[in-house]
């Protein structure tokens, strides 16, 4: 009878198998990079559409009716939206620069951080856009209420609930919490 091996099984291409996915570290990094790109694709279209919408507002006949507060809010929104759109494109640039230099882990980390910044930018843009529209169409108070409502939705659905689920899984099944 052969002795049992306690080491990780090896892949046909070499390298240890990690986790339930039976993938090497390189395969895990490739999967994580693909996930980052897919998530960026989702937010890029929305970010670009929102930026175009905000830029088009300046050419509308009622644009001169904005008061100083609304004008400053509009310019802040345009700035955040353009920055967010730019950030959603930069992971591809980082990948092109780093491609072939055997730094996939750093590339994935850069992409992840930029994606997180994009999500913050999209959230701020949506909150501010709701505020601007309700402020202009109804009243300043309605704008504040709209902004607070959107902010609460973003916080609840985009941050608090996912963190609660992650914490719950970590407490119940700590062995399931693993890297990527």
C-alpha positions in Angstrom: 0.0 0.0 0.0 1.4 3.4 -1.0 1.8 6.1 1.7 -0.8 8.9 1.6 0.4 12.2 0.4 -0.3 15.2 2.5 0.9 17.8 0.0 -1.3 19.6 -2.5 -2.0 17.7 -5.7 -0.2 19.1 -8.8 -1.7 20.3 -12.0 -0.6 18.8 -15.2 1.0 22.1 -16.1 2.8 22.2 -12.8 2.0 24.2 -9.7 0.0 23.5 -6.6 -3.7 23.3 -6.6 -5.4 25.8 -4.3 -8.8 25.8 -2.7 -11.9 24.1 -4.0 -11.3 25.4 -7.5 -8.3 23.3 -8.0 -6.4 26.1 -9.6 -2.8 27.3 -9.5 -1.9 30.7 -8.1 -1.4 31.9 -11.7 -4.8 30.6 -12.7 -6.3 32.3 -9.6 -4.7 35.6 -10.6 -5.9 35.2 -14.2 -9.5 34.6 -12.9 -9.3 37.6 -10.6 -8.1 39.8 -13.4 -10.9 38.6 -15.6 -13.4 39.4 -12.8 -12.0 42.9 -12.4 -12.4 43.5 -16.2 -15.9 42.2 -16.2 -16.9 44.4 -13.3 -15.2 47.4 -15.1 -17.3 46.6 -18.2 -20.4 46.9 -16.1 -19.6 50.3 -14.6 -17.9 51.8 -17.7 -21.1 52.0 -19.8 -23.1 53.6 -17.0 -20.2 56.0 -16.1 -19.8 57.1 -19.7 -23.5 57.6 -20.2 -23.8 59.6 -16.9 -20.8 61.8 -18.0 -22.3 62.4 -21.4 -25.6 63.3 -19.7 -23.9 65.8 -17.4 -21.9 67.3 -20.2 -25.0 67.7 -22.3 -26.8 69.7 -19.6 -24.6 72.7 -20.2 -26.0 73.0 -23.7 -29.7 72.9 -22.6 -31.7 76.1 -22.9 -32.5 76.2 -19.1 -28.9 75.8 -18.0 -28.5 79.6 -17.4 -31.3 79.3 -14.8 -29.0 77.3 -12.4 -28.2 79.3 -9.3 -24.7 79.5 -7.9 -25.2 76.5 -5.6 -26.5 74.4 -8.5 -23.8 75.5 -10.8 -21.1 74.6 -8.3 -22.8 71.2 -7.7 -22.9 70.7 -11.5 -19.2 71.4 -11.9 -18.3 69.2 -9.0 -20.4 66.4 -10.6 -18.8 66.8 -14.0 -15.4 66.7 -12.4 -16.2 63.5 -10.4 -17.9 61.9 -13.4 -15.0 62.6 -15.8 -12.5 61.4 -13.2 -14.5 58.2 -12.6 -14.7 57.5 -16.3 -11.0 58.0 -16.6 -10.4 55.7 -13.6 -12.6 53.0 -15.2 -10.2 53.0 -18.2 -6.9 53.1 -16.4 -6.6 49.4 -15.3 -6.3 48.5 -19.0 -3.5 51.0 -19.4 -1.8 49.6 -16.3 -2.2 46.1 -17.7 -0.6 47.1 -21.1 2.4 48.7 -19.3 2.9 45.7 -17.0 2.1 43.0 -19.5 4.8 40.4 -19.8 6.7 41.6 -16.8 5.5 38.8 -14.5 3.7 41.1 -12.1 0.2 39.8 -12.5 -0.5 40.0 -8.8 0.4 43.7 -8.8 -1.7 44.3 -11.9 -4.7 42.6 -10.2 -4.2 44.8 -7.1 -4.0 48.0 -9.1 -7.1 47.0 -11.1 -8.9 46.2 -7.8 -8.0 49.5 -6.2 -9.0 51.5 -9.3 -12.3 49.6 -9.5 -13.0 50.4 -5.9 -12.3 54.1 -6.6 -14.6 53.9 -9.6 -17.4 52.5 -7.5 -17.0 55.4 -5.0 -17.0 57.8 -7.9 -20.1 56.3 -9.5 -21.9 56.4 -6.1 -21.0 60.1 -5.6 -22.0 60.9 -9.1 -25.4 59.2 -8.7 -26.0 60.9 -5.3 -25.0 64.3 -6.7 -27.0 63.9 -9.9 -30.2 63.0 -7.9 -29.5 66.1 -5.7 -29.0 68.4 -8.7 -32.1 67.2 -10.6 -34.5 67.3 -7.6 -33.0 70.7 -6.5 -33.5 72.2 -9.9 -36.9 70.7 -10.6 -38.6 70.8 -7.2 -36.6 72.5 -4.4 -33.4 72.6 -2.4 -35.0 70.5 0.3 -36.2 67.9 -2.3 -32.6 67.8 -3.6 -31.2 67.1 -0.1 -33.8 64.4 0.5 -33.1 62.7 -2.9 -29.3 62.8 -2.2 -29.8 61.3 1.3 -32.1 58.6 -0.1 -29.7 57.6 -2.8 -26.8 57.6 -0.4 -28.7 55.4 2.0 -29.5 52.9 -0.8 -25.8 52.9 -1.9 -24.6 52.4 1.6 -27.1 49.6 2.4 -27.0 47.6 -0.8 -23.4 48.4 -1.8 -21.6 48.3 1.5 -23.5 47.3 4.6 -25.3 44.2 3.3 -22.2 42.7 1.5 -20.0 43.4 4.6 -22.6 41.7 6.9 -22.8 38.7 4.6 -19.0 38.4 4.5 -18.8 38.7 8.3 -21.5 36.1 8.8 -19.8 33.6 6.5 -16.5 34.3 8.2 -18.0 33.6 11.6 -19.9 30.5 10.6 -17.4 29.0 8.2 -13.9 30.5 8.7 -12.4 27.8 6.5 -14.4 29.3 3.5 -12.8 32.7 3.9 -9.7 32.6 1.7 -7.7 34.7 -0.7 -9.5 35.5 -4.0 
